[in-house]
Amino acid sequence: MHPWKQKEERSCRPNRLKSSPRAERRFSFRSTSSRSHHNARKTPHSEAAIEAYAASIAAKGILQNLVVEPELDGEGAATGFYFVTIGEGRRLAQLLRVRRKEIKKTEPIRCIVDTANDPHEISLDENVTREDMHPADQFEAFGKLADERGLGAEEIAARFGVTAHVVRQRLRLGAVSPKLMQLYRDGALTLEQLMAFAIVHDHVRQEAVYERLSYDRDVSTIRRLLTETHVAATDRRVRFVGLEAYTEAGGTILRDLFTEDRGGYLEDVSLLDLLVTARLNREADTLRAAEGWKWTEAHLDFPHAHGMLRVYPHPVELSAEDETALQAVQSEFDRLTEQHQTSEELPDEADARFGELEAEIERLEAKRQAYDPADVARGGAFVSLNHDGSVRIERGFVRPGDEKPEAETGSVSDAEARDMEDREGEEAALDREDGEGAADEEDEHQPLSDALVRDLTAHRTLGLRLNLSEQPDVAIVAVTHALAAQIFYVGAAAHVVGIQPVKTDLAAHADGIEDTPAGKAWSDRHANWARQMPKDVGALWEFVAELDHDSRMALFAHCVFLTVNAVKLPFDRRPRALAAASHLAEAMALDMTAYWRPTARSYLGRVTKAGILAAVREAISEEAAERMSAMKKADMAQAAEQLLAATGWLPSLLRTAAPRAQTDLQSEAQGSEIQAEAAE
């Protein structure tokens, strides 16, 4: 056997590995033209792989020699150049190091020249028979480098050509409970599930959560169970106090290295609540000092069950000074608006000035509404957190002990006073008539007996009823007066019509409903009517009676809608009431797309993955649902929110059936069309 046909070991230089001057011209970092045409791997190495090779070689040298084959010319003679049969990635890594001037072009590379075996077969053998290290072994090996050799994530990353973040991920996985790691080796856990367990360091907690899992081993379920005693950094409390304040106070944050954790999870919930309470109390103290309220209370959530009377501000005229300031600010705002009307993008200075002007206009406009000083002196305000982490202030609440005396709250107007005097005179006259011929010792001014008073007023009530039944316009005034008296004047007892509004606090049933556009619209509408109510309930009848018809009906409708209750509770058995709610929705052609839309928070994140896919399937298509089926639940909910945004899709509970009359008309129209087609 000739010596040149044997495997031999020799040193080659990087540039000597190129096949020929022609091949050198065709070579580039990302191309595959310089590799041996016998190389079985046709897919080029990724840039990340080349970087990893380069880092490894720089730290440890070439651990596995390249295998090369000689280039032959057209007559079969060796040209002195070689093709790389095994080790193309290492060759590209060395060329990358040359470009970076880490090594010279003449740097020798140890190679094995193989002329005994088929180049294609040995290239294939190199890629087929090799078995990659199990990921669990890799995680533990990285941990050993860190523990035994004291290498940090950055140093390990540099030696293996990966990012420090990847090293931290592998170190975290290597620190998972040995029991769970063995389950992963045995195939009982997937890599994604192992990554979910790695969110905490406590092996006991990891194993306890694993024992709690039944058939549902969804990654989101594992992560939720592991962090159920923590607070996400997206929580409104965290937004309110800030992560920096929390960490400065000694709080710790748990980071999830494998997902976009949006800031992590706060571990010290007690500390967070303490910081929130302290800041809310400071906000409440500042408000009380600035506005003069008798009291202010800080609560995490608005106390809807406070049971207090509430007063509202009334329109007032701006002072001359404030009016002048408002005009000046508004003029500058208009001038800036005209100046930048054609600008595609506002300069930073102009944008900042617009913000300042808008804030000042809002501040001055707010002065057009003011509370009565007496109400401020006896009333208070609640300071709580909105769902976005901003401060919520609700003013004008009066504690029962601070309400005006009954005589004051039940005071009557001049007309009512005159009417009462006339009635007293009539009662006195009746008393005198009944007393004629009676004993002299009887007092002619003795008031009527209780029995007689009941008798007479019962007859008067009957007369009122009969007349009211014939005058629907007056009936609307009376009912509106009764509703408004009880809604806007707590405890006044000033209504004659025995209708009692039963109000349901929807915020107790739907978290955050008061912060929705519909909830804010209701609040603004109610506050607007409250500002128009006369301060004295005795003047309420005249107020209602003097409203024009449209305004009176609007007030009537407002009072009525506060009593609507179509909330379905698990323990509430009101099938007929809920059926009536459906009839009411049909009568008004209620379209809930104007008030609600499916989001991850409102619906999609609170149903199963099957529920999300069913919504997408119904609103979009079967294909769209199929494309999302492999997503994690959180990602699926977000994707579905975007897909459903413009569709008007509603869950069945929010849908309104077409009115029966409309359905009958549609059926008749369809029947006519069918008959016409048959006749043709």
C-alpha positions as CSV (number, residue, x, y, z in Angstrom):
1,M,0.0,0.0,0.0
2,H,1.4,3.3,-1.0
3,P,2.2,5.7,1.9
4,W,0.1,8.5,0.4
5,K,-3.0,6.4,0.7
6,Q,-2.6,6.1,4.4
7,K,-4.1,8.4,7.0
8,E,-1.4,10.8,8.1
9,E,-1.3,13.6,10.6
10,R,0.2,16.9,9.5
11,S,-0.1,20.6,10.1
12,C,-1.9,22.8,7.6
13,R,-2.4,26.6,7.5
14,P,-5.9,28.1,7.2
15,N,-5.3,29.4,3.8
16,R,-3.8,26.1,2.6
17,L,-7.2,24.4,3.3
18,K,-8.7,26.3,0.4
19,S,-9.1,24.2,-2.7
20,S,-7.5,26.5,-5.2
21,P,-7.2,30.1,-6.2
22,R,-10.5,29.8,-8.0
23,A,-12.2,28.3,-4.9
24,E,-10.7,31.2,-2.8
25,R,-12.4,33.7,-5.0
26,R,-15.8,32.0,-4.5
27,F,-15.4,31.7,-0.7
28,S,-17.1,34.0,1.8
29,F,-18.0,33.7,5.5
30,R,-21.6,32.6,4.9
31,S,-21.1,30.6,1.7
32,T,-20.7,26.9,1.4
33,S,-18.6,26.9,-1.8
34,S,-15.3,26.2,-0.1
35,R,-16.4,23.1,1.6
36,S,-15.7,19.7,0.1
37,H,-18.2,18.6,-2.4
38,H,-18.1,15.2,-0.6
39,N,-19.3,16.8,2.7
40,A,-22.7,15.2,3.6
41,R,-23.9,18.3,5.5
42,K,-25.5,20.6,2.9
43,T,-27.2,23.0,5.3
44,P,-24.7,25.8,6.2
45,H,-23.6,26.4,9.8
46,S,-25.4,29.2,11.5
47,E,-23.6,32.3,12.6
48,A,-24.2,31.4,16.2
49,A,-22.6,28.0,15.7
50,I,-19.5,29.6,14.1
51,E,-19.3,32.1,17.0
52,A,-19.5,29.2,19.5
53,Y,-16.7,27.3,17.6
54,A,-14.5,30.4,17.6
55,A,-15.0,31.0,21.3
56,S,-14.3,27.4,22.2
57,I,-11.1,27.3,20.0
58,A,-9.9,30.6,21.5
59,A,-10.3,29.2,25.0
60,K,-9.2,25.6,24.6
61,G,-7.8,25.2,21.1
62,I,-9.0,22.8,18.5
63,L,-10.0,19.7,20.5
64,Q,-10.9,17.6,17.4
65,N,-8.6,17.6,14.4
66,L,-10.0,18.4,11.0
67,V,-10.0,15.6,8.4
68,V,-9.0,16.7,4.9
69,E,-8.7,15.2,1.4
70,P,-6.2,16.3,-1.2
71,E,-7.4,18.3,-4.2
72,L,-6.6,16.6,-7.5
73,D,-6.2,18.3,-10.9
74,G,-7.8,17.1,-14.1
75,E,-5.1,14.5,-14.6
76,G,-5.6,13.1,-11.0
77,A,-2.4,14.7,-9.6
78,A,-2.4,16.4,-6.2
79,T,-2.3,20.1,-6.4
80,G,-1.0,20.7,-2.8
81,F,-4.3,22.0,-1.6
82,Y,-6.9,20.2,0.4
83,F,-10.7,20.0,0.8
84,V,-12.2,19.8,4.4
85,T,-14.2,16.6,4.7
86,I,-14.8,16.8,8.4
87,G,-14.5,20.0,10.4
88,E,-16.0,22.7,8.1
89,G,-17.4,24.6,11.1
90,R,-14.0,24.7,12.8
91,R,-12.4,25.9,9.6
92,L,-14.9,28.7,9.3
93,A,-14.4,29.6,12.9
94,Q,-10.6,30.0,12.3
95,L,-11.2,32.1,9.3
96,L,-13.5,34.3,11.5
97,R,-10.7,34.6,14.0
98,V,-8.4,35.7,11.1
99,R,-10.8,38.4,10.1
100,R,-10.9,39.6,13.7
101,K,-7.1,39.6,13.8
102,E,-7.1,37.1,16.7
103,I,-4.7,34.9,14.8
104,K,-2.5,35.3,11.7
105,K,-3.4,33.9,8.3
106,T,-0.4,31.5,8.7
107,E,-1.6,30.0,11.9
108,P,-1.0,26.2,11.7
109,I,-4.0,23.9,12.1
110,R,-3.5,20.2,12.9
111,C,-5.3,18.1,10.2
112,I,-5.6,14.4,9.4
113,V,-5.2,13.6,5.7
114,D,-7.5,10.7,4.9
115,T,-7.1,9.0,1.5
116,A,-8.1,5.5,2.6
117,N,-11.9,6.0,3.1
118,D,-14.6,7.4,1.0
119,P,-14.8,11.1,1.8
120,H,-18.6,11.2,1.5
121,E,-19.1,8.2,3.8
122,I,-16.8,9.5,6.6
123,S,-18.5,12.9,6.4
124,L,-21.9,11.2,6.7
125,D,-20.6,9.0,9.6
126,E,-19.4,12.0,11.5
127,N,-22.9,13.5,11.4
128,V,-25.1,10.4,11.8
129,T,-23.4,8.3,14.4
130,R,-22.7,11.1,16.9
131,E,-25.2,11.4,19.7
132,D,-25.6,14.8,21.3
133,M,-25.2,15.2,25.1
134,H,-28.5,15.0,27.0
135,P,-29.6,18.5,27.9
136,A,-29.7,17.5,31.6
137,D,-26.0,16.5,31.5
138,Q,-25.2,19.9,29.9
139,F,-27.1,21.8,32.6
140,E,-25.3,19.9,35.3
141,A,-21.9,20.4,33.6
142,F,-22.4,24.1,33.4
143,G,-23.2,24.1,37.1
144,K,-20.1,22.2,37.9
145,L,-18.0,24.8,36.1
146,A,-19.6,27.5,38.2
147,D,-19.4,25.6,41.5
148,E,-16.1,23.9,41.3
149,R,-14.1,26.3,39.2
150,G,-15.8,29.5,40.3
151,L,-16.5,30.6,36.7
152,G,-19.2,33.3,36.3
153,A,-21.9,33.3,33.7
154,E,-20.0,35.9,31.5
155,E,-16.8,33.8,31.6
156,I,-18.5,30.6,30.8
157,A,-20.3,32.3,28.0
158,A,-17.1,33.6,26.5
159,R,-15.5,30.1,26.6
160,F,-18.5,28.4,24.8
161,G,-19.5,31.2,22.5
162,V,-23.0,31.7,23.9
163,T,-24.6,34.7,25.6
164,A,-24.5,35.1,29.4
165,H,-28.3,34.9,29.4
166,V,-28.2,31.4,27.9
167,V,-25.6,30.4,30.5
168,R,-27.8,31.7,33.3
169,Q,-30.7,29.7,31.9
170,R,-28.7,26.5,31.9
171,L,-27.4,27.1,35.4
172,R,-30.9,27.7,36.6
173,L,-32.0,24.4,35.0
174,G,-29.1,22.6,36.5
175,A,-30.4,23.8,40.0
176,V,-33.8,22.1,39.6
177,S,-34.6,19.4,42.1
178,P,-32.7,16.2,41.3
179,K,-36.0,14.3,41.5
180,L,-37.5,16.5,38.8
181,M,-34.3,16.4,36.7
182,Q,-34.5,12.6,36.8
183,L,-38.1,12.7,35.6
184,Y,-36.9,14.9,32.8
185,R,-34.2,12.4,31.9
186,D,-36.8,9.6,31.9
187,G,-39.1,11.6,29.6
188,A,-41.8,12.2,32.3
189,L,-41.3,15.9,32.0
190,T,-40.7,18.0,29.0
191,L,-38.0,20.7,28.7
192,E,-40.7,23.4,28.8
193,Q,-42.2,22.0,32.0
194,L,-38.7,21.8,33.6
195,M,-38.1,25.4,32.7
196,A,-41.4,26.3,34.4
197,F,-40.3,24.6,37.6
198,A,-37.0,26.4,37.5
199,I,-38.7,29.7,38.3
200,V,-38.1,29.1,42.0
201,H,-35.0,27.8,43.7
202,D,-36.7,25.9,46.5
203,H,-36.5,22.1,45.7
204,V,-39.2,21.3,48.3
205,R,-41.6,23.7,46.8
206,Q,-40.9,22.4,43.3
207,E,-41.6,18.9,44.3
208,A,-44.7,19.9,46.3
209,V,-46.1,21.6,43.2
210,Y,-45.3,18.5,41.1
211,E,-47.3,16.4,43.6
212,R,-50.3,18.8,43.3
213,L,-50.4,18.4,39.5
214,S,-52.9,15.9,38.2
215,Y,-53.4,15.4,34.5
216,D,-53.1,19.1,33.9
217,R,-49.3,19.7,33.6
218,D,-49.7,22.8,31.5
219,V,-46.7,25.1,31.8
220,S,-48.9,28.1,32.8
221,T,-50.4,26.0,35.5
222,I,-47.0,25.0,36.9
223,R,-45.8,28.6,36.8
224,R,-49.1,29.8,38.5
225,L,-48.9,27.3,41.3
226,L,-45.2,28.2,42.0
227,T,-45.9,31.9,42.1
228,E,-49.3,31.9,43.8
229,T,-47.9,33.4,47.0
230,H,-46.0,36.1,45.0
231,V,-47.1,39.3,43.3
232,A,-46.4,39.9,39.6
233,A,-44.5,43.1,38.7
234,T,-47.5,44.1,36.6
235,D,-49.7,44.2,39.6
236,R,-51.3,47.6,40.3
237,R,-49.7,47.8,43.7
238,V,-46.3,47.4,42.2
239,R,-47.0,50.1,39.6
240,F,-48.1,52.4,42.4
241,V,-45.1,52.2,44.6
242,G,-42.5,51.2,41.9
243,L,-40.0,48.4,41.9
244,E,-37.2,50.7,42.9
245,A,-39.0,51.7,46.2
246,Y,-39.7,48.0,46.9
247,T,-36.1,46.9,46.4
248,E,-34.7,49.8,48.4
249,A,-37.0,48.8,51.3
250,G,-35.3,45.3,51.2
251,G,-37.8,43.5,49.0
252,T,-36.6,40.6,46.7
253,I,-37.7,39.8,43.2
254,L,-38.0,36.4,41.6
255,R,-37.1,36.4,37.9
256,D,-38.2,33.9,35.3
257,L,-35.3,33.5,32.9
258,F,-37.3,31.5,30.4
259,T,-40.2,33.8,29.6
260,E,-40.9,37.5,29.2
261,D,-41.8,38.0,32.9
262,R,-42.3,41.7,32.6
263,G,-40.3,42.5,35.7
264,G,-40.6,39.3,37.7
265,Y,-42.5,38.4,40.8
266,L,-42.2,40.1,44.2
267,E,-41.7,37.7,47.0
268,D,-42.3,39.9,50.1
269,V,-46.1,40.6,49.7
270,S,-46.4,42.0,53.3
271,L,-43.7,44.6,52.6
272,L,-45.4,45.6,49.3
273,D,-48.7,46.0,51.1
274,L,-47.1,48.1,53.8
275,L,-45.5,50.4,51.2
276,V,-48.8,50.7,49.4
277,T,-50.7,51.5,52.6
278,A,-48.1,54.1,53.7
279,R,-48.2,55.9,50.4
280,L,-52.0,55.9,50.2
281,N,-52.2,57.3,53.7
282,R,-49.8,60.1,52.6
283,E,-52.0,60.8,49.6
284,A,-55.1,61.0,51.9
285,D,-53.3,63.3,54.4
286,T,-52.2,65.6,51.5
287,L,-55.8,65.7,50.1
288,R,-57.3,66.6,53.5
289,A,-54.8,69.3,54.1
290,A,-55.2,70.8,50.6
291,E,-59.0,70.7,50.3
292,G,-60.2,70.9,53.9
293,W,-62.3,67.8,54.2
294,K,-63.3,66.7,57.7
295,W,-61.8,63.3,57.0
296,T,-60.1,61.2,54.4
297,E,-59.7,57.4,54.3
298,A,-57.2,55.3,52.4
299,H,-58.2,51.9,51.1
300,L,-56.7,49.5,48.6
301,D,-60.1,49.1,47.0
302,F,-62.9,51.6,47.0
303,P,-65.3,50.6,49.8
304,H,-68.5,50.2,47.9
305,A,-70.4,49.1,50.9
306,H,-69.8,52.4,52.8
307,G,-73.5,53.1,53.1
308,M,-72.9,56.9,53.3
309,L,-74.8,59.8,52.0
310,R,-73.0,61.5,49.1
311,V,-73.0,65.1,48.1
312,Y,-71.9,66.5,44.8
313,P,-70.3,69.7,43.6
314,H,-72.4,72.4,42.0
315,P,-71.5,74.8,39.2
316,V,-69.9,78.1,40.3
317,E,-68.5,81.1,38.4
318,L,-64.7,81.3,38.0
319,S,-63.1,84.2,39.7
320,A,-61.9,87.1,37.5
321,E,-58.3,86.0,38.1
322,D,-59.0,82.4,37.1
323,E,-61.1,83.5,34.1
324,T,-58.2,85.7,32.8
325,A,-55.7,82.9,33.4
326,L,-57.9,80.4,31.6
327,Q,-58.3,82.7,28.5
328,A,-54.5,83.2,28.4
329,V,-53.7,79.5,28.6
330,Q,-56.4,78.7,26.0
331,S,-55.1,81.3,23.6
332,E,-51.6,80.0,23.8
333,F,-52.9,76.4,23.3
334,D,-54.8,77.6,20.2
335,R,-51.8,79.4,18.9
336,L,-49.5,76.4,19.3
337,T,-52.1,74.2,17.6
338,E,-52.3,76.5,14.6
339,Q,-48.5,76.8,14.5
340,H,-48.0,73.0,14.3
341,Q,-51.1,72.0,12.4
342,T,-49.1,70.8,9.4
343,S,-46.3,69.2,11.4
344,E,-46.0,65.4,11.0
345,E,-44.3,65.2,14.3
346,L,-44.2,67.6,17.2
347,P,-40.8,68.9,18.5
348,D,-40.1,67.7,22.0
349,E,-40.4,71.3,23.4
350,A,-43.8,71.8,21.8
351,D,-45.0,68.4,22.9
352,A,-44.0,69.2,26.5
353,R,-45.6,72.6,26.4
354,F,-48.9,71.1,25.1
355,G,-48.9,68.8,28.1
356,E,-48.4,71.7,30.5
357,L,-51.1,73.7,28.9
358,E,-53.6,70.8,28.9
359,A,-52.9,70.2,32.6
360,E,-53.4,73.9,33.4
361,I,-56.7,74.1,31.4
362,E,-58.0,71.0,33.2
363,R,-57.1,72.5,36.6
364,L,-58.8,75.7,35.9
365,E,-61.9,74.1,34.3
366,A,-62.2,71.9,37.4
367,K,-62.8,75.1,39.4
368,R,-66.2,75.6,37.7
369,Q,-67.4,72.8,40.0
370,A,-67.2,73.4,43.8
371,Y,-68.5,71.7,46.9
372,D,-70.5,73.7,49.4
373,P,-68.1,74.7,52.2
374,A,-70.6,73.2,54.8
375,D,-70.4,69.9,52.9
376,V,-66.6,69.9,52.9
377,A,-66.6,70.7,56.7
378,R,-68.8,67.7,57.5
379,G,-67.8,65.3,54.6
380,G,-64.8,63.3,53.5
381,A,-63.2,61.5,50.7
382,F,-61.9,58.0,49.9
383,V,-58.4,57.5,48.4
384,S,-57.9,54.1,46.8
385,L,-56.1,52.4,43.9
386,N,-57.3,52.2,40.3
387,H,-56.8,49.1,38.4
388,D,-53.9,50.7,36.4
389,G,-52.1,51.6,39.6
390,S,-53.1,55.3,39.6
391,V,-54.7,57.1,42.6
392,R,-58.5,57.2,42.7
393,I,-60.1,59.9,44.7
394,E,-63.9,59.9,45.4
395,R,-65.1,63.0,47.3
396,G,-68.3,64.1,49.1
397,F,-69.2,61.3,51.5
398,V,-71.0,62.1,54.7
399,R,-70.9,59.8,57.7
400,P,-74.3,59.1,59.4
401,G,-73.3,61.0,62.5
402,D,-72.5,64.1,60.4
403,E,-75.7,64.2,58.4
404,K,-77.9,67.3,58.8
405,P,-80.7,66.9,61.4
406,E,-84.0,65.5,60.2
407,A,-85.7,68.9,60.6
408,E,-83.1,70.4,58.3
409,T,-83.0,67.6,55.7
410,G,-86.8,67.4,55.7
411,S,-87.4,71.1,55.4
412,V,-90.1,72.2,53.1
413,S,-90.5,74.9,50.6
414,D,-92.6,78.0,51.1
415,A,-95.5,76.6,49.0
416,E,-95.5,73.4,51.1
417,A,-95.5,75.4,54.3
418,R,-98.5,77.4,53.2
419,D,-100.3,74.2,52.1
420,M,-99.6,72.6,55.5
421,E,-101.0,75.7,57.3
422,D,-104.2,75.5,55.2
423,R,-104.6,71.8,56.0
424,E,-104.2,72.4,59.7
425,G,-106.9,75.1,59.4
426,E,-109.2,72.6,57.7
427,E,-108.6,70.0,60.4
428,A,-109.4,72.5,63.1
429,A,-112.7,73.4,61.4
430,L,-113.6,69.8,61.1
431,D,-112.8,69.4,64.8
432,R,-115.1,72.3,65.7
433,E,-118.0,70.8,63.6
434,D,-117.6,67.5,65.3
435,G,-117.6,69.1,68.7
436,E,-120.9,71.0,68.4
437,G,-123.3,69.9,71.2
438,A,-120.5,68.2,73.0
439,A,-119.6,68.8,76.6
440,D,-118.3,72.3,77.4
441,E,-115.1,70.8,79.0
442,E,-114.0,69.6,75.5
443,D,-111.3,71.7,73.9
444,E,-112.6,73.0,70.6
445,H,-109.0,73.0,69.3
446,Q,-108.4,69.4,70.1
447,P,-106.6,67.7,67.1
448,L,-108.3,65.0,65.1
449,S,-108.1,61.4,66.3
450,D,-105.6,59.1,64.7
451,A,-108.4,56.9,63.4
452,L,-110.1,59.8,61.7
453,V,-106.9,61.1,60.2
454,R,-106.3,57.6,58.7
455,D,-109.8,57.6,57.4
456,L,-109.6,60.9,55.7
457,T,-106.2,60.5,54.2
458,A,-107.1,57.1,52.9
459,H,-110.0,58.7,51.0
460,R,-107.6,61.4,49.7
461,T,-105.1,58.8,48.6
462,L,-107.9,57.1,46.6
463,G,-108.7,60.4,45.0
464,L,-105.0,60.9,44.1
465,R,-104.8,57.4,42.6
466,L,-107.9,57.8,40.5
467,N,-106.8,61.2,39.2
468,L,-103.2,60.1,38.7
469,S,-104.4,57.1,36.6
470,E,-106.0,59.6,34.2
471,Q,-103.0,61.9,34.0
472,P,-99.9,60.0,32.9
473,D,-97.8,63.1,32.5
474,V,-98.3,63.9,36.2
475,A,-97.7,60.2,37.0
476,I,-94.3,60.5,35.4
477,V,-93.5,63.6,37.5
478,A,-94.6,61.7,40.7
479,V,-92.6,58.6,40.0
480,T,-89.5,60.6,38.9
481,H,-89.8,62.6,42.1
482,A,-90.1,59.5,44.2
483,L,-87.1,57.8,42.6
484,A,-84.9,61.0,42.7
485,A,-85.8,61.7,46.3
486,Q,-84.5,58.3,47.4
487,I,-81.5,58.2,45.1
488,F,-80.1,61.7,45.6
489,Y,-81.4,62.4,49.1
490,V,-80.7,59.5,51.5
491,G,-83.1,59.4,54.4
492,A,-85.2,62.4,53.4
493,A,-88.5,60.5,53.2
494,A,-90.0,63.2,51.0
495,H,-91.8,61.0,48.4
496,V,-95.5,60.2,48.3
497,V,-95.4,57.5,45.6
498,G,-94.5,54.1,47.2
499,I,-91.9,53.1,44.8
500,Q,-88.5,52.1,46.3
501,P,-85.5,51.8,44.0
502,V,-83.3,48.8,44.8
503,K,-79.8,49.6,43.6
504,T,-77.3,46.9,42.8
505,D,-73.6,47.7,43.1
506,L,-72.1,46.1,40.0
507,A,-68.5,46.7,41.2
508,A,-69.1,44.0,43.8
509,H,-69.7,41.5,40.9
510,A,-67.3,42.6,38.2
511,D,-63.8,43.7,39.2
512,G,-62.9,46.9,37.4
513,I,-66.3,47.6,35.9
514,E,-66.3,51.1,37.2
515,D,-63.1,51.8,35.2
516,T,-64.5,50.7,31.9
517,P,-65.7,53.4,29.4
518,A,-69.3,52.4,30.2
519,G,-68.7,52.6,33.9
520,K,-67.1,56.0,33.6
521,A,-70.0,57.2,31.4
522,W,-72.5,56.1,34.1
523,S,-70.5,57.9,36.8
524,D,-70.3,61.1,34.8
525,R,-74.0,61.0,34.0
526,H,-74.9,60.4,37.6
527,A,-72.6,63.2,38.8
528,N,-74.1,65.6,36.2
529,W,-77.6,65.0,37.5
530,A,-76.5,65.2,41.1
531,R,-75.0,68.6,40.5
532,Q,-78.3,69.8,39.2
533,M,-80.4,68.6,42.1
534,P,-81.7,71.4,44.4
535,K,-79.8,71.4,47.8
536,D,-83.1,71.1,49.6
537,V,-85.3,68.1,48.9
538,G,-88.4,70.2,49.6
539,A,-87.7,72.0,46.2
540,L,-87.3,68.7,44.3
541,W,-91.0,68.6,43.2
542,E,-90.8,72.0,41.6
543,F,-87.4,71.0,40.0
544,V,-88.9,67.9,38.4
545,A,-92.2,69.6,37.4
546,E,-90.4,72.5,35.7
547,L,-88.1,70.3,33.6
548,D,-89.1,70.1,29.9
549,H,-90.5,66.8,28.8
550,D,-87.3,65.4,27.3
551,S,-85.2,66.3,30.4
552,R,-87.8,64.9,32.7
553,M,-87.9,61.6,30.8
554,A,-84.1,61.5,30.8
555,L,-84.0,61.9,34.6
556,F,-86.8,59.3,34.9
557,A,-84.8,56.9,32.7
558,H,-81.6,57.6,34.7
559,C,-83.3,56.8,38.0
560,V,-84.9,53.6,36.5
561,F,-81.7,52.3,35.0
562,L,-80.0,52.4,38.5
563,T,-82.5,49.7,39.6
564,V,-81.9,47.3,36.7
565,N,-80.4,44.0,38.0
566,A,-79.7,41.2,35.5
567,V,-76.7,39.8,37.4
568,K,-76.8,36.0,37.5
569,L,-75.4,34.6,40.7
570,P,-74.8,30.9,41.4
571,F,-77.1,30.9,44.4
572,D,-79.7,33.2,43.0
573,R,-82.8,31.5,41.6
574,R,-84.6,34.2,39.5
575,P,-85.3,32.6,36.1
576,R,-88.3,34.8,35.5
577,A,-86.4,38.0,36.3
578,L,-83.5,36.9,34.0
579,A,-86.0,36.1,31.3
580,A,-87.5,39.6,31.8
581,A,-84.0,41.0,31.4
582,S,-83.7,39.2,28.0
583,H,-87.1,40.8,27.0
584,L,-85.8,44.2,28.1
585,A,-82.6,43.7,26.0
586,E,-84.7,42.8,23.0
587,A,-87.0,45.7,23.4
588,M,-84.1,48.1,23.4
589,A,-82.1,46.2,20.7
590,L,-79.2,46.1,23.2
591,D,-75.8,45.8,21.4
592,M,-73.1,44.9,23.9
593,T,-70.3,45.5,21.4
594,A,-70.7,49.2,22.3
595,Y,-69.9,48.4,26.0
596,W,-67.7,45.3,26.0
597,R,-65.1,43.5,24.0
598,P,-63.2,40.3,24.5
599,T,-59.7,40.9,25.9
600,A,-57.3,38.7,27.7
601,R,-58.3,40.4,31.0
602,S,-62.1,40.5,30.4
603,Y,-62.7,37.0,29.0
604,L,-60.0,35.2,27.0
605,G,-57.6,34.8,29.9
606,R,-60.4,33.5,32.1
607,V,-61.6,30.6,29.9
608,T,-59.9,27.4,28.9
609,K,-57.8,27.1,25.7
610,A,-60.7,25.2,24.2
611,G,-62.9,28.2,25.0
612,I,-60.4,30.6,23.3
613,L,-60.2,28.4,20.2
614,A,-64.0,28.1,20.0
615,A,-64.3,31.9,20.0
616,V,-61.7,32.3,17.2
617,R,-63.3,29.4,15.3
618,E,-66.7,31.1,15.4
619,A,-65.6,34.6,14.7
620,I,-62.7,34.0,12.3
621,S,-62.3,30.6,10.8
622,E,-61.3,27.0,11.6
623,E,-57.9,27.6,10.0
624,A,-57.2,30.6,12.3
625,A,-58.0,28.4,15.4
626,E,-55.9,25.6,14.1
627,R,-52.9,27.9,13.7
628,M,-53.2,28.9,17.3
629,S,-53.8,25.5,18.8
630,A,-50.1,24.9,19.7
631,M,-49.7,28.2,21.5
632,K,-49.3,28.6,25.3
633,K,-52.5,29.9,26.9
634,A,-51.2,33.4,27.7
635,D,-49.9,33.8,24.1
636,M,-53.1,32.3,22.7
637,A,-55.2,34.8,24.7
638,Q,-53.2,37.8,23.5
639,A,-53.3,36.6,19.9
640,A,-57.1,35.9,20.1
641,E,-57.6,39.4,21.5
642,Q,-56.0,40.9,18.4
643,L,-58.0,38.7,16.0
644,L,-61.3,39.3,17.7
645,A,-60.9,43.0,18.2
646,A,-62.7,44.0,14.9
647,T,-65.1,41.2,14.7
648,G,-67.8,42.2,17.2
649,W,-67.8,38.7,18.7
650,L,-69.7,38.2,21.9
651,P,-70.1,35.2,24.3
652,S,-73.6,33.9,24.3
653,L,-74.4,35.5,27.7
654,L,-74.0,39.0,26.1
655,R,-75.9,38.4,22.9
656,T,-79.3,39.9,22.3
657,A,-81.8,37.9,20.3
658,A,-83.7,39.7,17.5
659,P,-87.2,40.9,18.6
660,R,-89.9,38.3,17.9
661,A,-91.8,40.7,15.6
662,Q,-88.6,41.3,13.6
663,T,-88.0,37.6,13.4
664,D,-91.5,37.0,12.2
665,L,-91.1,39.7,9.5
666,Q,-87.9,38.1,8.4
667,S,-89.5,34.7,8.2
668,E,-92.4,36.2,6.2
669,A,-90.0,37.9,3.8
670,Q,-88.0,34.7,3.3
671,G,-91.2,32.8,2.7
672,S,-92.3,35.3,0.1
673,E,-89.0,35.0,-1.6
674,I,-89.2,31.2,-1.7
675,Q,-92.8,31.4,-3.1
676,A,-91.7,33.9,-5.8
677,E,-88.8,31.6,-6.8
678,A,-91.1,28.6,-7.0
679,A,-93.6,30.6,-9.1
680,E,-90.8,31.5,-11.5
